[in-house]
Amino acid sequence: QVQLVESGGGLVQPGGSLRLSCAASGFTLDYYAIGWFRQAPGKGREAVSCINGRDGNTYYADSVKGRFTISRDNAKNAVYLQLNRLKPEDTAVYYCAARDREFFSCSGYEPDFGSWGQGTQVTVSS
């Protein structure tokens, strides 16, 4: 059974950091592009970052560029999102998702992702 599980969310003060993890089971992440999306209260889900499986290229939304870093550890079958210099507007549920096909590149289009985790809450507040 294909499954993605996020962890690492929590409550943090503005300027703080968190590291989100996305662990996969039931399939091997190696050649899948993995994306991170988020949904803030009352808003639609937006793409945050993505990392290709084949070449490791990374992509970031302008709102997080320079503050967030995506990485992958194929040996652990996991992808990570390091969140630094957090702002209150980063408050959201964060989801990881796997592209629908191996070797397909990153996309910011949700329907291109076939498997989703349940999400982890990130709250940035003083």
C-alpha angles and dihedrals in degrees: 000000000000111000138168120194124190125203140163101071123133147123117309136167121247110280092028131119140235134180117217121201130203113196121191130208132177093033141040116256096202099106100026124100108234123204134194118214131177138202121202122201110285094004138098124258115272134194113251107173143339139195125203120232099213103044102011094235113162133213133194138190112246090244092063102030110128093016104060127054126194122203140162136216108199092185088062093037089233143120125208137203116202111203115199133173090018120201130201088250089063088070107121146107107278120213132188121209138183124226114253094244136036115254092018111131130240120290136183091213112103097211088061089069116080104184127047136184125228094253137244125238120239116189121184111193141132 
